[in-house]
Amino acid sequence: MTISLLGGLIFAARAALRSGQSQPIDQTLVDTVADQVSAVRQLPWKAKVTWRAVSPEEMKSLLREKAENITDEERADLAALGELLKYLRLFPPQTDIAELYMSLVEEGTVGFFDPDTDELFVRTSPKGLSLLDRVALAHELAHALVNQHFDLKKLQQEVERAGDSERSAAFHAFVEGDASLVMIHWVSRFLSSDDVRRFVDESQKMATDAIDSAPRIVRAWLEFPYTQGVEFARALQEAQGWKGLDAAYSRLPISTKEIMHPEVYIDRVSNSARGNDTRAGVAPPPPTPGCKTIEEGVIGELDLSLMLQEFVEVSVAERAADGWAADRYRFEECGGKKLFRAVIQATGSLEAAELSNAWSQWIAGWSSSEGNYPLPSSFVSGLGGGESSGRGSTVSVILADDLSLVRTITL
C-alpha cells in the first residue's frame, strides 16, 4: 500500500547526488573492498565502478534540492497517501508527509549506488572514510556488482510498470536484503573483532531523531528491507547458495508475504503450477456512485499487520495478517465524507474468520476515542464506524466517517 511509494521517492532523492562534486577517495582501499565483495558474493566484476565521495553537508543540500523537484504525479501520490494514512489513524493529523520523507532521506544517508549512472556514492569527511563508511561502501559495492549481472534499473522499471505496490516493496526488500547479507558476510570475514566493536560504536552515534520521531508504521517500512529482506536473502542463500539469489533475479518475489515467509516464495517458484501470480483474481471494490476515488491499491501482509497493530494486540494482528493471500482496496470521497473499502482473500475459511474478527476489533478501536492519533470529533462522538464480514475465504471491510454511508454499501 505505502512502503514502495515512500521508499521509491527516497531512492530517487538519493540518486540526485550524481550531480554533486566529488571529494578525494582512497582508490586502493575501494579496490580492495571491491575484490572482497566479489569474493563474498561469488560474482566477478565485469567493469570498474565509478566512485565518488561527498561530504555530509553536500549530501543533504543535494537531497533537499531533489525533493523540491519531484513530479506533480509524485506530489499527488504523496498527498493521497498522506490523506489515507491520516484517515486510518496511522499518521498524526498534522503530518506533512513530503517533509517527513525528506527528513528521513537526509538523516543518516551514508552511501548509495545509482543504477542510472553506474556510480557509487559514499559519505566521507576530510579525514577520509570512517569504519562506518567502509561498511556502507561494502553494501553499496554489492549493489553495483549485482547490477552488472542483473541490470537493477531494468528490473525496477519492469516492476514499476506493473503498478503493484506489493511487487515494488518485495523487489526493494530483496535487493536491499541481498546487499545487506553480503555486507554481513564481509564484516565477518574481513573485519577484526576490534573493528566490529568500533563499527557498532560508530553506528550508535548516528543521528536518529527523524526516525525516532516518525510514526511507528514509517519506522517499520524503513526497517523492513534491511531486516526481513536480509532474512529472505539468507533463506535463499542457505538453501541454494549464492546461486539461489542469482536465480531469484529472474523470478522475483511478488509480495511482502513472500519476503516475510521465504518458504512461500520457494514453493511458488519450485512448483510450475504455482509459478504465476495467484493474486490477480482479486478485483478492487467497484467505484461508489457519486463518489470520487482518492486512491486504489493493495494493502499486503506487511501493511495489514501494521495497520491491525494500531488497535489490536500485536500477536493477534500478526496471526490474522499471516492468513493474507491477496487484497484490493478503494479509498473515496463521497460528498465531503470519506469511504474506505477492502476485499481481502485469505488462505482459507478459518484464516478468513480470524482475520474478520481482528478487523472487527480494529474497527471498534478506530471509531472510538482510543488510539495514538485521535480522529476529529465526528468519529469520537460515534458518527463514524465500519463493518467487517467473512464469507468463505474472503473478508470484506468498509469504513466511513458517517454510519449512514456505511449502511448504504453492501459488503
C-alpha positions in Angstrom: 0.0 0.0 0.0 2.6 2.5 1.0 6.1 1.2 1.5 7.0 1.3 -2.2 6.0 4.9 -2.7 8.0 6.3 0.2 10.9 4.0 -0.5 10.9 4.9 -4.2 11.0 8.6 -3.5 13.8 8.2 -1.0 15.7 6.2 -3.7 15.1 8.9 -6.3 16.2 11.6 -3.9 19.5 9.8 -3.2 20.1 9.3 -6.9 20.2 13.0 -7.3 23.7 13.1 -5.8 25.2 12.1 -9.2 25.4 15.9 -9.9 27.5 16.6 -6.8 31.2 17.5 -6.5 33.4 14.6 -5.6 36.0 14.6 -2.8 39.3 12.7 -2.7 38.9 9.0 -2.0 41.4 6.2 -1.4 41.1 4.2 -4.6 43.3 1.4 -3.3 41.0 0.9 -0.3 37.9 0.9 -2.6 39.5 -1.6 -5.0 40.4 -3.9 -2.0 36.8 -3.8 -0.7 35.5 -4.4 -4.2 37.6 -7.5 -4.6 36.5 -8.7 -1.2 32.8 -8.1 -2.0 33.2 -10.0 -5.3 34.7 -13.0 -3.4 31.8 -13.0 -0.9 29.1 -12.7 -3.5 30.8 -15.1 -5.8 30.3 -12.9 -8.8 33.1 -11.3 -10.9 33.3 -7.7 -11.7 32.5 -7.0 -15.4 33.8 -3.4 -15.3 35.2 -0.9 -13.0 32.7 1.1 -11.0 32.9 4.9 -10.8 33.3 6.0 -7.2 32.5 9.4 -5.7 32.7 10.7 -2.2 30.6 13.6 -0.9 30.5 15.5 2.3 27.5 15.2 4.7 26.6 18.8 4.1 26.7 18.4 0.3 24.7 15.3 0.5 21.9 17.0 2.5 21.9 20.0 0.2 21.6 17.9 -3.0 18.9 15.7 -1.4 16.9 18.8 -0.5 17.2 20.1 -4.0 15.9 16.8 -5.5 13.0 16.7 -3.1 11.8 20.1 -4.3 11.8 18.8 -7.9 9.5 15.7 -7.6 7.0 15.4 -10.3 3.4 16.6 -10.0 2.3 13.0 -10.1 4.6 12.0 -7.3 3.4 15.0 -5.3 -0.2 14.0 -5.9 0.5 10.4 -4.9 2.2 11.6 -1.7 -0.8 13.8 -0.9 -3.3 10.9 -1.4 -1.1 8.6 0.6 -1.0 11.1 3.5 -4.8 11.6 3.4 -5.3 7.8 3.6 -2.8 7.3 6.4 -4.4 10.1 8.4 -7.8 8.7 7.8 -6.8 5.3 9.1 -5.2 6.9 12.1 -1.7 5.7 11.2 -0.3 9.3 11.0 -0.9 12.3 13.2 -3.3 14.8 11.5 -0.7 17.5 11.3 1.9 15.3 9.4 3.5 16.8 6.3 4.4 13.5 4.5 6.6 15.3 1.9 8.7 16.9 4.7 8.7 13.6 6.6 10.2 11.6 3.8 12.8 14.4 3.2 13.9 14.4 6.8 14.3 10.6 6.7 16.4 10.8 3.5 18.7 13.4 4.9 19.3 11.7 8.2 22.0 9.0 8.2 22.5 8.6 4.5 25.9 7.1 4.4 26.1 5.8 0.8 24.2 4.5 -2.2 24.6 3.1 -5.6 22.8 4.8 -8.6 22.0 2.2 -11.3 21.1 5.1 -13.7 24.7 6.1 -14.0 26.5 3.1 -12.5 28.0 5.4 -10.0 28.6 4.7 -6.3 28.5 7.5 -3.7 29.9 7.3 -0.2 29.7 10.0 2.5 33.1 10.9 3.8 35.0 13.7 5.7 38.4 15.4 5.3 39.8 12.6 7.4 38.7 10.0 4.8 36.5 7.0 5.1 35.5 6.0 8.6 34.8 2.4 9.5 31.1 3.0 9.2 31.7 4.5 5.7 33.7 1.4 4.8 30.9 -0.9 5.8 28.5 1.2 3.8 30.9 1.0 0.9 30.8 -2.8 1.0 27.0 -2.7 1.0 26.8 -0.3 -2.0 29.5 -2.2 -3.9 27.3 -5.3 -3.5 24.5 -3.3 -5.3 26.9 -2.3 -8.0 28.2 -5.8 -8.5 24.7 -7.3 -8.7 23.7 -4.5 -11.1 26.4 -5.5 -13.6 25.0 -9.0 -13.8 21.2 -8.5 -13.4 20.5 -4.8 -14.5 18.7 -3.5 -11.5 17.4 -0.4 -13.3 15.7 -2.5 -15.9 14.2 -4.8 -13.3 13.0 -1.8 -11.3 11.3 -0.3 -14.3 9.5 -3.5 -15.1 8.3 -3.7 -11.5 7.1 -0.1 -11.6 5.3 -0.6 -14.9 3.2 -3.3 -13.2 1.7 -0.6 -10.9 1.7 -3.0 -7.9 3.0 -1.7 -4.6 3.4 -5.2 -3.2 5.8 -6.1 -6.1 7.7 -2.9 -5.6 8.0 -3.4 -1.9 9.1 -7.1 -2.4 11.7 -6.1 -5.0 13.1 -3.3 -2.9 13.4 -5.7 0.1 15.0 -8.4 -2.0 17.7 -6.1 -3.5 18.5 -4.5 -0.1 18.4 -7.9 1.6 21.0 -9.3 -0.9 23.4 -6.3 -0.4 22.9 -6.5 3.4 23.7 -10.2 3.5 26.8 -9.6 1.5 27.7 -6.8 4.0 27.2 -9.1 6.9 29.5 -11.8 5.4 32.0 -9.1 4.5 32.1 -7.8 8.1 32.5 -11.4 9.4 35.3 -12.2 7.0 37.3 -9.0 6.7 36.9 -7.0 9.9 38.7 -7.8 13.2 36.7 -8.2 16.4 38.0 -4.7 17.4 36.8 -3.2 14.1 33.4 -4.8 14.7 33.2 -3.2 18.1 34.2 0.2 16.7 31.7 -0.2 13.9 28.9 -0.8 16.5 30.1 2.3 18.5 30.0 4.5 15.4 26.6 3.2 14.3 25.2 4.0 17.7 26.4 7.6 17.4 24.5 8.3 14.2 21.7 10.8 14.4 18.3 9.1 14.5 16.0 12.0 15.6 13.9 11.9 12.4 13.4 8.1 12.5 12.7 8.1 16.2 10.0 10.7 15.9 8.4 9.2 12.8 5.1 7.3 13.1 5.6 3.7 14.0 4.4 2.4 10.7 7.1 4.5 8.9 9.8 3.1 11.1 8.6 -0.4 10.2 8.6 0.4 6.5 12.2 1.7 6.7 13.4 -1.3 8.6 11.6 -3.9 6.5 14.0 -4.2 3.6 17.0 -4.5 5.9 15.5 -6.9 8.5 13.0 -9.1 6.7 14.8 -8.5 3.4 18.1 -9.9 4.7 16.3 -12.9 6.3 14.7 -13.6 2.9 18.1 -13.5 1.2 19.6 -15.6 3.9 17.0 -18.3 3.4 17.7 -18.5 -0.3 21.5 -18.5 0.3 21.3 -21.2 2.9 19.0 -23.4 0.7 20.9 -22.9 -2.6 24.0 -20.9 -2.0 24.5 -17.5 -3.7 23.2 -19.1 -6.9 19.8 -19.1 -5.3 19.9 -15.3 -5.1 21.1 -15.1 -8.7 18.1 -17.2 -9.8 15.7 -15.0 -7.9 16.5 -12.0 -10.2 14.8 -13.9 -13.0 11.8 -14.9 -10.8 11.4 -12.0 -8.4 9.3 -12.2 -5.2 5.9 -10.6 -5.8 4.7 -9.7 -2.3 5.7 -8.7 1.2 4.3 -12.1 2.2 6.9 -13.9 0.2 9.6 -11.7 1.8 8.2 -12.4 5.3 7.8 -16.2 4.6 10.6 -17.3 2.2 9.1 -20.8 2.1 6.0 -19.3 0.3 8.3 -17.9 -2.4 10.3 -21.1 -2.7 7.1 -23.1 -3.0 5.8 -20.9 -5.7 8.9 -20.8 -7.9 9.6 -24.5 -7.5 6.1 -25.6 -8.4 5.2 -24.7 -12.0 1.5 -24.9 -11.2 2.0 -22.0 -8.8 4.5 -20.1 -10.8 2.2 -17.3 -11.7 0.7 -14.6 -9.5 -2.4 -16.0 -7.8 -3.4 -12.6 -6.6 -4.6 -11.4 -10.0 -8.1 -12.9 -9.4 -8.9 -10.4 -6.7 -10.8 -7.4 -8.1 -11.0 -4.0 -6.3 -14.3 -2.9 -4.8 -16.2 -1.1 -7.6 -16.5 2.7 -7.6 -19.3 4.0 -5.5 -21.8 6.0 -7.5 -21.4 9.7 -6.8 -18.0 9.3 -5.1 -14.5 10.2 -6.2 -11.7 7.7 -5.9 -8.7 9.2 -4.0 -6.6 6.0 -4.1 -6.9 2.4 -5.2 -4.3 -0.3 -4.4 -3.1 -3.3 -2.5 -2.5 -3.5 1.3 -0.4 -6.6 1.5 0.6 -8.7 4.5 3.1 -6.3 5.9 0.8 -3.2 5.9 -2.2 -5.3 7.0 -0.3 -6.4 10.1 1.0 -2.9 10.9 -2.5 -1.5 10.4 -4.1 -4.0 12.7 -1.5 -3.5 15.4 -2.7 0.1 15.9 -5.9 -1.2 17.7 -5.4 -4.9 18.1 -2.9 -6.8 20.2 0.3 -7.4 18.3 0.2 -11.2 18.4 -3.4 -11.2 17.3 -2.7 -8.8 14.5 0.3 -10.8 13.2 -1.5 -14.1 13.3 -4.5 -12.6 11.5 -2.3 -11.0 8.8 -0.5 -14.2 8.4 -3.6 -15.6 6.7 -3.4 -12.9 3.9 -3.3 -14.2 0.4 -4.4 -11.2 -1.7 -6.4 -8.0 -1.5 -7.5 -4.8 -3.2 -8.8 -1.6 -1.6 -10.5 1.7 -2.7 -10.5 5.0 -0.8 -13.1 7.5 -1.9 -14.6 10.9 -1.1 -18.4 11.0 -1.2 -19.9 14.5 -0.8 -17.3 15.5 1.8 -17.4 12.1 3.5 -14.6 9.5 3.3 -15.2 5.9 2.5 -12.6 3.0 2.6 -13.4 -0.5 1.3 -11.2 -3.5 1.0 -11.6 -7.1 -0.2 -9.1 -9.5 1.3 -8.6 -13.1 0.2 -7.4 -15.3 3.0 -5.6 -18.6 2.7 -8.6 -20.5 3.9 -12.0 -20.1 5.6 -10.6 -20.4 9.1 -8.0 -17.8 8.4 -10.7 -15.5 6.9 -12.8 -15.9 10.1 -9.7 -15.0 12.2 -8.9 -12.0 10.0 -12.5 -10.8 10.1 -12.6 -10.9 13.9 -9.3 -8.9 14.0 -10.8 -6.3 11.7 -13.9 -6.1 13.9 -11.7 -5.4 16.9 -9.7 -2.8 14.9 -12.9 -1.0 13.8 -14.1 -0.8 17.4 -10.8 1.0 18.3 -10.6 3.1 15.2 -14.1 4.5 15.6 -13.6 5.3 19.3 -11.6 8.0 21.1 -8.8 5.5 21.8 -5.6 5.3 19.7 -2.3 7.1 19.1 -3.8 9.8 16.8 -7.3 10.8 17.8 -9.8 11.4 15.0 -11.9 14.5 14.5 -14.8 14.9 16.9 -17.3 13.3 14.4 -15.5 10.0 15.0 -15.2 10.4 18.7 -18.9 11.0 19.1 -19.7 7.7 17.4 -20.8 9.1 14.0 -18.1 7.1 12.2 -17.7 3.4 12.0 -17.5 0.3 9.8 -18.2 -3.3 9.3 -16.2 -6.5 8.6 -17.6 -9.7 7.3 -16.2 -13.0 6.2 -17.7 -15.3 3.5 -15.8 -18.4 2.7 -12.1 -17.4 2.4 -13.0 -13.7 1.6 -13.1 -10.9 4.0 -14.8 -7.6 3.2 -14.2 -4.4 5.1 -15.9 -1.0 4.9 -15.1 2.2 6.9 -16.8 5.6 6.7 -16.9 8.7 8.8 -20.7 8.6 8.6 -22.6 5.5 9.6 -25.4 6.2 7.3 -22.9 5.9 4.4 -21.7 2.6 5.7 -25.3 1.3 5.7 -25.8 2.2 2.0 -23.0 -0.1 0.9 -23.4 -3.9 0.6 -20.4 -5.9 1.7 
